[in-house]
């Protein structure tokens, strides 16, 4: 599942490890285009990608747009199916597998600041700030509206993957996880019904 091009977008947007002496000149010359032309779909995540900074201006926004469109289309199809629409039966069956692949990849994606900044060229300063606060999970933060919609789809595996992505985001933001609910204040207690 998942096309080579989509895998390459995730690889390109993943935080890069610094080049070491062990990296051969041949490895650092592998470009996304050459990798695809050779039919190689294996992960290149972490491997230095030549001219990466120049590619991010296109790759980051392309990844965000693709994922927004994919998640929105999938949620719409699920809604149509839920309401018994015949149009939903005509939709491609592979979309669910692609959504699961993308969510798994998104859960593992740890993007650097350059990727997050490049991925959101038209976002408001407030949105960019929120995504920046999310650190390496900034791409997930940018997709928060679409992820929220996916929490109510029928596919339990998709819902579980969305939960995992959101938990990774919460961890990056250092939000408490699983803490007990807050107790009402004295003022709130006065207004609660008895019983």
GROMACS elastic network, one bead per residue, 0.5 to 0.9 nm:
[ bonds ]
;  ai    aj funct       b0    kb
    1    94     6  0.85134   500
    1    97     6  0.63425   500
    1    98     6  0.61336   500
    1   100     6  0.87110   500
    1   101     6  0.63198   500
    2     5     6  0.83102   500
    2     6     6  0.64744   500
    2     7     6  0.67953   500
    2    97     6  0.78600   500
    2    98     6  0.55879   500
    2    99     6  0.87268   500
    2   101     6  0.60405   500
    2   102     6  0.73579   500
    3     6     6  0.52665   500
    3     7     6  0.63174   500
    3     8     6  0.86536   500
    3    41     6  0.84306   500
    3    98     6  0.85458   500
    4     7     6  0.50131   500
    4     8     6  0.60933   500
    4     9     6  0.86447   500
    4    36     6  0.70622   500
    4    39     6  0.84555   500
    4    40     6  0.80032   500
    4    41     6  0.54177   500
    4    42     6  0.84949   500
    5     8     6  0.50426   500
    5     9     6  0.62900   500
    5    10     6  0.88014   500
    5    32     6  0.86508   500
    5    36     6  0.75250   500
    5    41     6  0.85826   500
    6     9     6  0.50442   500
    6    10     6  0.64213   500
    6    11     6  0.86486   500
    6    63     6  0.77923   500
    6    66     6  0.89696   500
    6   102     6  0.84981   500
    7    10     6  0.51530   500
    7    11     6  0.61562   500
    7    12     6  0.85693   500
    7    41     6  0.74562   500
    7    42     6  0.85001   500
    7    43     6  0.76046   500
    7   102     6  0.88638   500
    7   105     6  0.83501   500
    8    12     6  0.59297   500
    8    13     6  0.84564   500
    8    32     6  0.66042   500
    8    35     6  0.88654   500
    8    36     6  0.83342   500
    8    41     6  0.79875   500
    8    43     6  0.79411   500
    8    44     6  0.78679   500
    8    45     6  0.86535   500
    9    12     6  0.50741   500
    9    13     6  0.61555   500
    9    14     6  0.86093   500
    9    32     6  0.87711   500
    9    59     6  0.61987   500
    9    60     6  0.77571   500
    9    62     6  0.82138   500
    9    63     6  0.63833   500
   10    13     6  0.51341   500
   10    14     6  0.61107   500
   10    45     6  0.80074   500
   10    59     6  0.89144   500
   10    63     6  0.76274   500
   10   105     6  0.72801   500
   10   106     6  0.80365   500
   10   109     6  0.71763   500
   11    14     6  0.51782   500
   11    15     6  0.84270   500
   11    16     6  0.89850   500
   11    43     6  0.69583   500
   11    44     6  0.60537   500
   11    46     6  0.75644   500
   11    47     6  0.87141   500
   11   109     6  0.84494   500
   12    15     6  0.81000   500
   12    16     6  0.84241   500
   12    32     6  0.81209   500
   12    44     6  0.83325   500
   12    45     6  0.73161   500
   12    46     6  0.88225   500
   12    49     6  0.73204   500
   12    52     6  0.71282   500
   12    55     6  0.81928   500
   12    56     6  0.75414   500
   12    59     6  0.74172   500
   12    60     6  0.84716   500
   12   115     6  0.87382   500
   13    16     6  0.84810   500
   13    45     6  0.87306   500
   13    52     6  0.89181   500
   13    56     6  0.72689   500
   13    59     6  0.74160   500
   13    60     6  0.65947   500
   13    63     6  0.85174   500
   13   109     6  0.79083   500
   13   110     6  0.81531   500
   13   111     6  0.57611   500
   13   112     6  0.77126   500
   13   114     6  0.88901   500
   13   115     6  0.57849   500
   13   116     6  0.84736   500
   14    45     6  0.62979   500
   14    46     6  0.69054   500
   14   109     6  0.58840   500
   14   110     6  0.55459   500
   14   112     6  0.69317   500
   14   115     6  0.79348   500
   14   136     6  0.88415   500
   15    45     6  0.79310   500
   15    46     6  0.65171   500
   15   109     6  0.81533   500
   15   110     6  0.58823   500
   15   113     6  0.86099   500
   15   115     6  0.81539   500
   15   136     6  0.79714   500
   16    19     6  0.86146   500
   16    45     6  0.73371   500
   16    47     6  0.64223   500
   16    48     6  0.60778   500
   16    49     6  0.81202   500
   16   111     6  0.84021   500
   16   112     6  0.78425   500
   17    20     6  0.86040   500
   17    45     6  0.88183   500
   17    46     6  0.51258   500
   17    47     6  0.65775   500
   17    48     6  0.68051   500
   18    46     6  0.84319   500
   18    47     6  0.84753   500
   18    48     6  0.73054   500
   19    22     6  0.81020   500
   19    23     6  0.64960   500
   19    28     6  0.86876   500
   19    47     6  0.79076   500
   19    48     6  0.64575   500
   20    23     6  0.55611   500
   20    24     6  0.88611   500
   21    24     6  0.74784   500
   23    26     6  0.81865   500
   23    27     6  0.64180   500
   23    28     6  0.70191   500
   23    47     6  0.85751   500
   23    48     6  0.87262   500
   24    27     6  0.53286   500
   24    28     6  0.66389   500
   24    29     6  0.89065   500
   25    28     6  0.53399   500
   25    29     6  0.64133   500
   26    29     6  0.52889   500
   26    30     6  0.69099   500
   27    30     6  0.55954   500
   27    47     6  0.80045   500
   27    48     6  0.81319   500
   27    49     6  0.88175   500
   28    31     6  0.79779   500
   28    47     6  0.76206   500
   28    48     6  0.59668   500
   28    49     6  0.63316   500
   28    50     6  0.63963   500
   29    34     6  0.89860   500
   29    48     6  0.88662   500
   29    49     6  0.75591   500
   29    50     6  0.63538   500
   30    33     6  0.82218   500
   30    34     6  0.61865   500
   30    35     6  0.63029   500
   30    48     6  0.87917   500
   30    49     6  0.69404   500
   30    50     6  0.72729   500
   31    34     6  0.51370   500
   31    35     6  0.59675   500
   31    36     6  0.84840   500
   31    49     6  0.62659   500
   31    50     6  0.62691   500
   31    51     6  0.84570   500
   32    35     6  0.50614   500
   32    36     6  0.61114   500
   32    37     6  0.85307   500
   32    49     6  0.77437   500
   32    50     6  0.88484   500
   33    36     6  0.51768   500
   33    37     6  0.60501   500
   33    38     6  0.86030   500
   34    38     6  0.61387   500
   34    39     6  0.86700   500
   34    40     6  0.89131   500
   35    38     6  0.53208   500
   35    39     6  0.65825   500
   35    40     6  0.55860   500
   35    41     6  0.75994   500
   36    39     6  0.50673   500
   36    40     6  0.58038   500
   36    41     6  0.70413   500
   37    40     6  0.76089   500
   38    41     6  0.89198   500
   40    43     6  0.87042   500
   41    44     6  0.86363   500
   43    46     6  0.87238   500
   43    47     6  0.89311   500
   44    47     6  0.54476   500
   44    48     6  0.83342   500
   44    49     6  0.84992   500
   45    48     6  0.83271   500
   46    49     6  0.85940   500
   48    52     6  0.81131   500
   49    52     6  0.54770   500
   50    53     6  0.84403   500
   51    54     6  0.54919   500
   51    55     6  0.64931   500
   51    56     6  0.89507   500
   52    55     6  0.50274   500
   52    56     6  0.61476   500
   53    56     6  0.53020   500
   53    57     6  0.73450   500
   53   114     6  0.78187   500
   53   115     6  0.85677   500
   54    57     6  0.61821   500
   54    58     6  0.79982   500
   55    58     6  0.56620   500
   55    59     6  0.59169   500
   55    60     6  0.82898   500
   56    60     6  0.53093   500
   56    61     6  0.80513   500
   56   114     6  0.78071   500
   56   115     6  0.62570   500
   56   118     6  0.59769   500
   56   119     6  0.74944   500
   57    60     6  0.61319   500
   57    61     6  0.69876   500
   57    62     6  0.88566   500
   57   115     6  0.82725   500
   57   117     6  0.89164   500
   57   118     6  0.51833   500
   57   119     6  0.70360   500
   57   121     6  0.83613   500
   58    61     6  0.58409   500
   58    62     6  0.60664   500
   58    63     6  0.86723   500
   58   118     6  0.78701   500
   58   119     6  0.79909   500
   59    62     6  0.50081   500
   59    63     6  0.60111   500
   59    64     6  0.86323   500
   59   115     6  0.86374   500
   59   118     6  0.82649   500
   59   119     6  0.74800   500
   60    63     6  0.52773   500
   60    64     6  0.63705   500
   60    65     6  0.87076   500
   60   115     6  0.60296   500
   60   116     6  0.72694   500
   60   117     6  0.84225   500
   60   118     6  0.56747   500
   60   120     6  0.75957   500
   60   139     6  0.88682   500
   61    64     6  0.51073   500
   61    65     6  0.60264   500
   61    66     6  0.84371   500
   61   118     6  0.68378   500
   61   120     6  0.63239   500
   61   121     6  0.75451   500
   62    65     6  0.51919   500
   62    66     6  0.59920   500
   62    67     6  0.85329   500
   62   119     6  0.76855   500
   63    66     6  0.51702   500
   63    67     6  0.61250   500
   63    68     6  0.85166   500
   63   119     6  0.76835   500
   64    67     6  0.52540   500
   64    68     6  0.60251   500
   64    69     6  0.85146   500
   64   119     6  0.66068   500
   64   120     6  0.81772   500
   64   139     6  0.74141   500
   64   142     6  0.77578   500
   64   143     6  0.74409   500
   65    68     6  0.51481   500
   65    69     6  0.60760   500
   65    70     6  0.84525   500
   66    69     6  0.52135   500
   66    70     6  0.59839   500
   66    71     6  0.85442   500
   67    71     6  0.59342   500
   67    72     6  0.83159   500
   67    99     6  0.85947   500
   67   102     6  0.77900   500
   67   143     6  0.78104   500
   67   146     6  0.86131   500
   68    71     6  0.53657   500
   68    72     6  0.60261   500
   68    73     6  0.84756   500
   68   143     6  0.67250   500
   68   145     6  0.88670   500
   68   146     6  0.63606   500
   69    72     6  0.51888   500
   69    73     6  0.59540   500
   69    74     6  0.84278   500
   69   146     6  0.89085   500
   70    73     6  0.52564   500
   70    74     6  0.60722   500
   70    75     6  0.85915   500
   70    95     6  0.78707   500
   70    98     6  0.84556   500
   70    99     6  0.71563   500
   71    74     6  0.51420   500
   71    75     6  0.61181   500
   71    76     6  0.85631   500
   71    99     6  0.69760   500
   71   146     6  0.60191   500
   71   147     6  0.75068   500
   71   149     6  0.82379   500
   71   150     6  0.72040   500
   72    75     6  0.51935   500
   72    76     6  0.61339   500
   72    77     6  0.86116   500
   72   146     6  0.63683   500
   72   149     6  0.79087   500
   72   150     6  0.84067   500
   73    76     6  0.50910   500
   73    77     6  0.61326   500
   73    78     6  0.85880   500
   73    95     6  0.88053   500
   74    77     6  0.50947   500
   74    78     6  0.61379   500
   74    79     6  0.85936   500
   74    95     6  0.68102   500
   74    96     6  0.72162   500
   74    99     6  0.76874   500
   74   150     6  0.83310   500
   74   153     6  0.88490   500
   75    78     6  0.50435   500
   75    79     6  0.61701   500
   75    80     6  0.86518   500
   75   146     6  0.85834   500
   75   149     6  0.67825   500
   75   150     6  0.62096   500
   75   152     6  0.85478   500
   75   153     6  0.66718   500
   76    79     6  0.50412   500
   76    80     6  0.62057   500
   76    81     6  0.86113   500
   76    88     6  0.87782   500
   77    80     6  0.50246   500
   77    81     6  0.60992   500
   77    82     6  0.84920   500
   77    87     6  0.84386   500
   77    88     6  0.55523   500
   77    89     6  0.87330   500
   77    91     6  0.72669   500
   78    81     6  0.50485   500
   78    82     6  0.60613   500
   78    83     6  0.86673   500
   78    88     6  0.76063   500
   78   153     6  0.63271   500
   78   154     6  0.72023   500
   78   155     6  0.88723   500
   79    82     6  0.50280   500
   79    83     6  0.63578   500
   79    84     6  0.87679   500
   79    85     6  0.88199   500
   79    88     6  0.85297   500
   79   153     6  0.77891   500
   80    83     6  0.51712   500
   80    84     6  0.62895   500
   80    85     6  0.52203   500
   80    86     6  0.80901   500
   80    87     6  0.73674   500
   80    88     6  0.55035   500
   80    89     6  0.88650   500
   81    84     6  0.50222   500
   81    85     6  0.56810   500
   81    86     6  0.78013   500
   81    87     6  0.82544   500
   81    88     6  0.53202   500
   81    89     6  0.72983   500
   82    85     6  0.77161   500
   82    88     6  0.89949   500
   82   154     6  0.83528   500
   84    87     6  0.87688   500
   84    88     6  0.77871   500
   84    89     6  0.88945   500
   85    88     6  0.55683   500
   85    89     6  0.73666   500
   86    89     6  0.53172   500
   86    90     6  0.70908   500
   87    90     6  0.53774   500
   87    91     6  0.69985   500
   88    91     6  0.54050   500
   88    92     6  0.88542   500
   89    92     6  0.82402   500
   89    93     6  0.86888   500
   90    93     6  0.85506   500
   91    94     6  0.89018   500
   91    95     6  0.83180   500
   92    95     6  0.60096   500
   92    96     6  0.86923   500
   93    96     6  0.66222   500
   93    97     6  0.80117   500
   94    97     6  0.53392   500
   94    98     6  0.63156   500
   94    99     6  0.87538   500
   95    99     6  0.60886   500
   95   100     6  0.86196   500
   96    99     6  0.50816   500
   96   100     6  0.62541   500
   96   101     6  0.86261   500
   96   155     6  0.84604   500
   96   158     6  0.81651   500
   97   100     6  0.51402   500
   97   101     6  0.61563   500
   97   102     6  0.85950   500
   98   101     6  0.50162   500
   98   102     6  0.60538   500
   98   103     6  0.85250   500
   99   102     6  0.51057   500
   99   103     6  0.60666   500
   99   104     6  0.85407   500
   99   158     6  0.74098   500
  100   103     6  0.51568   500
  100   104     6  0.61420   500
  100   105     6  0.85598   500
  100   157     6  0.74832   500
  100   158     6  0.59064   500
  100   161     6  0.72564   500
  101   104     6  0.51896   500
  101   105     6  0.61739   500
  101   106     6  0.85342   500
  102   106     6  0.59028   500
  102   107     6  0.84494   500
  103   107     6  0.60137   500
  103   108     6  0.86776   500
  103   158     6  0.76648   500
  103   161     6  0.59664   500
  103   162     6  0.66678   500
  103   164     6  0.87545   500
  103   165     6  0.71933   500
  104   107     6  0.51309   500
  104   108     6  0.65579   500
  104   109     6  0.87202   500
  104   161     6  0.65749   500
  104   162     6  0.87985   500
  104   164     6  0.87037   500
  104   165     6  0.81180   500
  105   108     6  0.52309   500
  105   109     6  0.59932   500
  106   110     6  0.82702   500
  106   137     6  0.86791   500
  106   139     6  0.80455   500
  106   140     6  0.70040   500
  106   165     6  0.68486   500
  107   110     6  0.83455   500
  107   137     6  0.86786   500
  107   140     6  0.82554   500
  107   161     6  0.76511   500
  107   162     6  0.83429   500
  107   164     6  0.66055   500
  107   166     6  0.83902   500
  107   168     6  0.69357   500
  107   169     6  0.88037   500
  108   165     6  0.83623   500
  108   168     6  0.88207   500
  109   136     6  0.77585   500
  109   137     6  0.73104   500
  109   139     6  0.84080   500
  109   140     6  0.88235   500
  110   135     6  0.84476   500
  110   137     6  0.59721   500
  110   138     6  0.84926   500
  110   139     6  0.86549   500
  111   114     6  0.80464   500
  111   115     6  0.60591   500
  111   116     6  0.68812   500
  111   135     6  0.77846   500
  111   137     6  0.65191   500
  111   138     6  0.72050   500
  111   139     6  0.73319   500
  112   115     6  0.55538   500
  112   116     6  0.66732   500
  112   117     6  0.89114   500
  112   135     6  0.72681   500
  112   136     6  0.54842   500
  112   137     6  0.86037   500
  112   138     6  0.84677   500
  113   116     6  0.51669   500
  113   117     6  0.60901   500
  113   118     6  0.84706   500
  113   132     6  0.70016   500
  113   135     6  0.68727   500
  113   136     6  0.70614   500
  113   138     6  0.80730   500
  114   117     6  0.52012   500
  114   118     6  0.60152   500
  114   119     6  0.84510   500
  115   118     6  0.50842   500
  115   119     6  0.59061   500
  115   120     6  0.87505   500
  115   138     6  0.86803   500
  115   139     6  0.83366   500
  116   119     6  0.51119   500
  116   120     6  0.65579   500
  116   128     6  0.81589   500
  116   131     6  0.70537   500
  116   132     6  0.70681   500
  116   135     6  0.83906   500
  116   136     6  0.81074   500
  116   137     6  0.86184   500
  116   138     6  0.57616   500
  116   139     6  0.61783   500
  116   142     6  0.86290   500
  117   120     6  0.56435   500
  117   121     6  0.68369   500
  117   128     6  0.71940   500
  117   131     6  0.85001   500
  117   132     6  0.77797   500
  117   138     6  0.89225   500
  118   121     6  0.59133   500
  119   122     6  0.88052   500
  119   139     6  0.77694   500
  119   142     6  0.88298   500
  120   123     6  0.53068   500
  120   124     6  0.86214   500
  120   127     6  0.85400   500
  120   128     6  0.68831   500
  120   131     6  0.89434   500
  120   142     6  0.80175   500
  121   124     6  0.87023   500
  121   128     6  0.87124   500
  123   126     6  0.80106   500
  123   127     6  0.59726   500
  123   128     6  0.62226   500
  124   127     6  0.51962   500
  124   128     6  0.62337   500
  124   129     6  0.85348   500
  125   128     6  0.50153   500
  125   129     6  0.59958   500
  125   130     6  0.86125   500
  126   129     6  0.50173   500
  126   130     6  0.62453   500
  126   131     6  0.86598   500
  127   130     6  0.51154   500
  127   131     6  0.61911   500
  127   132     6  0.84601   500
  127   141     6  0.89566   500
  127   142     6  0.76691   500
  128   131     6  0.51168   500
  128   132     6  0.59647   500
  128   133     6  0.85831   500
  128   138     6  0.88095   500
  128   142     6  0.84222   500
  129   133     6  0.61612   500
  129   134     6  0.86889   500
  130   133     6  0.51164   500
  130   134     6  0.64642   500
  130   138     6  0.78915   500
  130   141     6  0.73970   500
  130   142     6  0.83987   500
  131   134     6  0.50712   500
  131   135     6  0.69772   500
  131   136     6  0.89828   500
  131   137     6  0.76824   500
  131   139     6  0.70756   500
  131   140     6  0.82172   500
  131   141     6  0.54879   500
  131   142     6  0.61500   500
  132   135     6  0.53819   500
  132   136     6  0.82948   500
  132   137     6  0.86421   500
  132   138     6  0.60047   500
  132   141     6  0.89027   500
  133   136     6  0.88771   500
  133   137     6  0.87984   500
  133   138     6  0.74061   500
  133   172     6  0.87404   500
  133   173     6  0.70657   500
  134   137     6  0.52247   500
  134   139     6  0.83994   500
  134   140     6  0.83082   500
  134   141     6  0.65707   500
  134   169     6  0.67778   500
  134   170     6  0.84379   500
  134   172     6  0.61714   500
  134   173     6  0.56657   500
  135   138     6  0.54849   500
  135   139     6  0.89785   500
  135   169     6  0.89398   500
  135   172     6  0.68467   500
  135   173     6  0.77823   500
  136   139     6  0.77381   500
  136   140     6  0.89421   500
  136   169     6  0.87600   500
  136   172     6  0.74986   500
  137   140     6  0.53989   500
  137   141     6  0.64943   500
  137   142     6  0.89104   500
  137   165     6  0.88812   500
  137   168     6  0.75413   500
  137   169     6  0.57342   500
  137   172     6  0.67798   500
  137   173     6  0.87124   500
  138   142     6  0.62100   500
  138   143     6  0.86977   500
  138   169     6  0.81716   500
  139   142     6  0.50522   500
  139   143     6  0.64316   500
  139   144     6  0.88323   500
  140   143     6  0.50456   500
  140   144     6  0.62445   500
  140   147     6  0.81940   500
  140   165     6  0.71817   500
  140   166     6  0.77218   500
  140   169     6  0.69127   500
  141   144     6  0.50701   500
  141   145     6  0.85932   500
  141   166     6  0.86722   500
  141   169     6  0.72031   500
  142   145     6  0.78568   500
  142   146     6  0.89512   500
  143   146     6  0.54999   500
  143   147     6  0.60840   500
  143   148     6  0.86364   500
  144   148     6  0.60255   500
  144   149     6  0.86987   500
  144   166     6  0.84573   500
  145   148     6  0.51987   500
  145   149     6  0.65610   500
  145   150     6  0.89782   500
  146   149     6  0.51692   500
  146   150     6  0.64692   500
  147   150     6  0.50799   500
  147   151     6  0.66319   500
  147   162     6  0.64110   500
  147   163     6  0.89510   500
  147   165     6  0.86406   500
  147   166     6  0.81635   500
  148   151     6  0.54289   500
  148   152     6  0.79134   500
  148   162     6  0.83021   500
  149   152     6  0.62670   500
  149   153     6  0.77098   500
  150   153     6  0.54669   500
  150   158     6  0.74466   500
  150   159     6  0.66448   500
  150   162     6  0.70661   500
  151   154     6  0.88396   500
  151   158     6  0.79594   500
  151   159     6  0.52839   500
  151   160     6  0.84787   500
  151   162     6  0.66293   500
  151   163     6  0.76835   500
  152   155     6  0.86857   500
  152   159     6  0.71920   500
  153   156     6  0.76860   500
  153   158     6  0.75364   500
  153   159     6  0.68315   500
  154   157     6  0.89318   500
  154   158     6  0.82240   500
  154   159     6  0.79079   500
  155   158     6  0.53888   500
  155   159     6  0.64449   500
  155   160     6  0.88101   500
  156   159     6  0.50496   500
  156   160     6  0.61206   500
  156   161     6  0.86192   500
  157   160     6  0.50553   500
  157   161     6  0.61722   500
  157   162     6  0.85924   500
  158   161     6  0.51143   500
  158   162     6  0.61464   500
  158   163     6  0.85835   500
  159   162     6  0.50889   500
  159   163     6  0.61878   500
  159   164     6  0.86933   500
  160   163     6  0.50206   500
  160   164     6  0.62703   500
  160   165     6  0.87632   500
  161   165     6  0.62489   500
  161   166     6  0.86025   500
  162   165     6  0.50803   500
  162   166     6  0.61457   500
  162   167     6  0.84989   500
  163   166     6  0.50931   500
  163   167     6  0.60065   500
  163   168     6  0.85747   500
  164   167     6  0.50284   500
  164   168     6  0.61641   500
  164   169     6  0.85874   500
  165   168     6  0.51579   500
  165   169     6  0.62698   500
  165   170     6  0.87090   500
  166   170     6  0.61168   500
  166   171     6  0.85485   500
  167   171     6  0.60843   500
  167   172     6  0.85663   500
  167   177     6  0.81113   500
  168   171     6  0.50646   500
  168   172     6  0.62080   500
  168   173     6  0.86464   500
  169   172     6  0.51138   500
  169   173     6  0.62493   500
  169   174     6  0.85854   500
  169   175     6  0.88097   500
  170   173     6  0.50304   500
  170   174     6  0.60956   500
  170   175     6  0.52447   500
  170   176     6  0.77179   500
  170   177     6  0.76218   500
  171   175     6  0.60059   500
  171   176     6  0.78201   500
  171   177     6  0.77917   500
  172   175     6  0.77412   500
  174   177     6  0.86660   500
  176   179     6  0.62532   500
  178   181     6  0.87845   500
  179   182     6  0.86305   500
  180   183     6  0.88303   500
  182   185     6  0.88872   500
  184   187     6  0.78923   500
  184   188     6  0.55779   500
  184   189     6  0.59549   500
  185   188     6  0.51099   500
  185   189     6  0.60996   500
  185   190     6  0.87779   500
  186   190     6  0.63910   500
  187   190     6  0.53547   500
  187   191     6  0.69594   500
  188   191     6  0.53410   500
  188   192     6  0.64747   500
  189   192     6  0.51710   500
  189   193     6  0.84282   500
  190   193     6  0.82031   500
